Amino acid sequence: MSGSAFSSYAVVPSPAVSFEHGKDKVTRFPVTKNAVKTFCQRCGTPLFNTNELYPGLTMLYLGVIDGHASLVPKSNIYCSSKLAWVDELATAKTFAHSRNDS
């Protein structure tokens, strides 16, 4: 659903979610029988997901939350489908930025 090996969300009560700007640019797409992805129709940025299996909860993508860098994970779910190399990431060579970044 995320197009990547990971998805990082903050799960919040749905009534706590509101838009300060751009509500008219938001669209939804049903990705499964139960799950709906909400995103910006102009740029495609994912905003949040909802799932009928978790009524009353909204899964906000961390990037849409001011101060997301200070949030600390409390759980890790869907580990049964985790890629085999995920546990090795802590020992992988890291780079501060892409070679092409200036």
CORMOUR-V628153 format. One line per field, one symbol per residue. ss: DSSP state (2 for helix, 1 for strand, 0 for the rest). psi: psi as a letter, one per 30 degrees, with the letter a starting at -180 (. if undefined). burial: # if it has 9 or more other ideal C-beta (glycine too) atoms within 8 Angstrom, else .. A space follows every 10 residues. Layout:
# CORMOUR-V628153
ss = ???
psi = ???
burial = ???
This chain:
# CORMOUR-V628153
ss = 0000000011 1112220000 0022211111 0000111111 0000011111 1222001111 1222000222 0000000022 2000022222 2000000000 00
psi = ffglflkjlk klkeffklke lgefgklkkj faefkkkklk fefgkkelll kffikgkkjk keffkkgfff kkkfljlhff gkkefeffef glklkfllff k.
burial = ........## .#.#...... .....#.... ....###### .....##### #..#..#### ##.##..#.. #......... .......... .......... ..
